[in-house]
Amino acid sequence: MQGVLSGFAVIAVVIGAGYLIGRRGYLGPQGSDVLTRLAFRVASPALLFTILADADLSVVFSSRLLVTALSAVGVAGVFVAVGVARRWGVARTTIGALCSGYVNAGNLGIPIAVYVLGDASLVAPVLLFQLVGVTPVALTVLDLSTAGTKGSPLQRLLTPLRNPIAVGSLAGVAVSATGLRIPGPVMDPLTLIGNMAVPAVLLAFGISLRGSTLPLRGGERGAVLLAVTLKSFVQPAIAWALAAGVFGLRGPLLLDVVVTSALPAAQNLFTYATSYRTGETLARETILVSTVLSVPVLVVVAAVLG
């Protein structure tokens, strides 16, 4: 239980600091936008490169990752189906699908993995899956579906290479796959810049809460309720059913995949929504509500399966 509470306490304090910064106006009216652009275009690409450059890509191929991936794809597919039926638009539906299945495996998943599961490396498979598989595809869809994307078919095909986060992720994978060793004078500045990513995202999220309405009261209520339900309850339930019923996982392995799938929606999804000016309220409210709900959900999962 300590890991769950510690992880949430750290996040809550930084988001609260961002909220106070927004109330006091220390960064001006564009503070949240500046932090978001800093995280999206500079800090996050550096962070993802440094993480993936030293990652063991063999951890991607495991039954545990397959369970997590299938549960994420399943809930995202449900949101996409509803989004298509309700004609929510490609970009907005993409943000909602991400909020339904993209877990906070970094700044929250790591401390929870340490204190609840006893091994921080257990979140590496889902982290790699999201960074290498989900993020480039989702951001390419957002690039192609937003009004500003024009050009020839070749330019559209090369869209991922113009996205800083996708470039950072793919470059890190390339370095890891080839076994190259990046010299310290090159890696150390990138690590320092990358360390700004998580604080910048959390502070921007906190600033955005200034003046916002209470969750589930605006025009996005239906989409938020759907995304929160899929993220907080359906995804961990699917993961448990697949892990126990299909793959026969038991004990710590079962706890691992269910805890991972029960993590809330990642804060960096708000960065994506803000950067593309689509689904911002949907992302903000889903992240906030799923983070609050994940506390009792993770406590129950740890108590039942731990």
N, C-alpha and C positions, 0 to 999 in steps of 0.2 A: 504493500500500500504506500510505503514511503516514496517509492519511485514515481507513482502516479501523482501524488500530491506535490512532490518537489518539482517535477516537470511543469505542472500547471502553475505553480507559484511563480516560477521564473518568468514564464510567458506573461502572466497577469501583471506582474510588476512593470515590465517593459512597456506593455500596451497601456497601462495606467499612466506611465510617464509620458507616453505620446499624447494621451488624452489631455493631460495637464499642459503640455506644450501647445496643443491646439487651442485650449481655453485661454491661455495667456497670450497667444499670438506671437510667440518667440521667433518662429520661422516665417512669419508673414502668411498671407492668404494662399500662397503657392507652396507652402512647406511640404505638404503631403505629396504633391506632384513631383517636387524636386527629389524627395527621398525615394519615391517610386521609380523615377527615371534612373537615379543612381543605382538602385538595386537591380533593375531590369537590364540596364545596358552596360554596367561596369562591374559591380560587386558580385552579383549572382553568376555571371559567366566565369569570373575568376574563381569563385568558390567551387563551382561544378567541375571546372578543369582540374583544380588541385585534388579534389576528392576522387575523381575518376582516373586521373593519371596514375595514382598509386593503388587502385582497386584491383582485387582479384576477380577477373571477369568469369571465372569458372563457377562462382557462387550463383550466377544467374540460372544455371541449369540444375534445378532441384525441385523436388515435389512440393516443398513448402512454398517456393515462389510460384509454382503453377497454381496452387490453391489460391494464393493472394491475387494473382493475375486474373484467374477465372472469376473470382468474386467481384473484383473491380470492374472487369469488362461486363459482367452480368448486370450490376446496378447501373453502370453508365448506359448500357443498352436500353434499360427500362426508361431512363430519363430521356434518351434520344427518341424513343418511340413515342413517348408522351409529347415531347417537344415538337415532333413532326405532326402529330395529330392536332395539337393546339396551335400550330403555325407560329412558334416562338422565334423562328429565325435561326439560321445556322450558327452565327457567332454566339448568340445568347444561349442556345441549346448546348453548344460546346462548353461554355463556362459552367452551365448547370451539370453537365455530365461529369466534368472534372471534379466539381464539388461533391458529387455523389460517390466517387470512388477513389480519388487521389488523396492518400493519407498523409498526415504530418509525420513523416518518417525521420525528419532531420532534427530540428530543434526540440521537438517533444518526444519523438520516437526513440532517440538515442538515450536520454536519461531514463525513460521508462524501461528500455531494454536492459540497461545496467542494473536498475534496482528491482525490477519485477522478474525479468528473465535471466539476469545474471551474466549477460554477455552482449556488449554493444554491437558486435559484428552480426547479430541476428537480424538487424534491420537492414543490413547491406544489400541483400537480394532485392527487397522491394524498393529500396532507394535507387539501385541501379536500374531496375525495371522502369521506374517512373521517369528517371532522368534520361535514359537512353531510348526507351521505347515510347513512352506516353508523351513526354513533353515536346519533342521535335514534331511529332505527328499533330498534336493538338494545336501547337503554335502555327504550324503550316496551314491548318484549316482556318485558324483565325486570320492569318495573313491573307489568305485567298478569299475569304468571305467578307472582309471589311471593304468599305467603299474606296479606300485609297490604293488598293492593289490593282495595278494595271500592268500591261505588257504582253509580250509574246508568250507562246506556250513554253519556250525554253526558259524565259525569265520566271515563269510560274513554277517550272520544274525545279529551278534553283532557289526557290523561296526559302527553304531551310537554311541555306548558306548565307542569307541576309539577316537571319535572326540571331542576336548575340547569345542568347541562352542555348539555342540549339548548337551554335558554333562551339561554344565553350564545352558543352557536353560531348559532342562528337570528337572534338580535338582531344579531350581527356581520354576517351575510349581508344582513340588511335594510338596515343602514347602508351597506354597500358597494354594494348594488344601487341605492339611492336617491341615492348620491353625497353624502350628508351628511358634513360635516366636524365631528368632535367637538372641542370646545375643549380646549386643553392642560390647564387646571385640572381637567377631568373625566377626560381620557384618561391623564394622568400617574399619578394614584393607582391607576387600574385596571391600568396597566402594572406599577407597583411591586408590587401585590398578585399579579398574574399571574406575576411572576418567581419567586414562591414555589412554583409548581405542580410543576415538574420536580424540584427538590431535595426537596420534601416526599414526592413519589411514590417517589423512589429511596431516601430514608432509611427510609420506611415499609417498603419492600420488603426492605431490608437488616435492619431490626429483626425482620421476620417470619421471617428465616432462622435466628434464634436458637432453638435447641431443635428445629428441624424435622429430619425424617429426610432421608437422601440421596435424590435424585430417582430415580424409577422403581423404588422398593422398596415402595411402599404400595398401598392399594386402588385408587388412580387410575392405576396403571401402564399399563393398556390404553388409556385415554383420552389420557393424556399422550403415549404412544408414537405414537398416531394423529395427534394435533395437531402434534407435533414433526416427524413425517415429512412431513405435508402442508405445514407452514410452511417447513421448511428445504430440502426437496428438490423436492416436487411443484409448489409454487407457482412458483418460479423456472423450472422446466422447462416448465410450461404457458406462462408469459410468453415464454420464448424461442421456443417453437413457434408461438405466435400472432404474435409480433412479426416473426419471420423468415419464417414460412411463409404467413401469412394477410395481414399488413399490409405485408410487404416492407421492413421496417425494416433498416437496415444501419449499421455504424460506430457513432458516438457515440449515435445514437438507440436502437439495439439494446442497447448497454451500459447506457444509462440505465434502460430498463424492466426489464431483468434484475436489475441491482443493486438497484433499488427493491423488486422482488418478493422478493429474497433477504434483505432486512432481517429481523431477528428479530421475534418478537411484542412488541408495545409494553408498556412497564411500567404504563401507566395501566389496562391490562386487569385487573391485580391490584387496583387501586383499585375498579373496578366490581364485581369478584367479592366483595371484602371489604364493600363498601357494601350489597350485596344478600344477603350471607351465603350465597353459593352458589358452588360450584366454586372455592373459594379455593386448595386444594392443586393442582388442575388448572391454574389460571392461574399460580401461583407456579412450579411445576416446568416448565411449558411455556416460560415466559419465560426461566427460568434456562438450560435445556438448549438452546433455540433460539438464545439469545444466544451461548453457547459455540460451538455448531456453525456459526453464521453467520460466524465469523472465517475458518476455512478455506474455507467456501463462497464468501465475497466475495473472498477472495484469488485463488481459482481463476477466478472469473468475470472479475475485473479482468485477470488474466494472459491468459486465453483471448480475451476480447472487447475488451480495451483496446488 
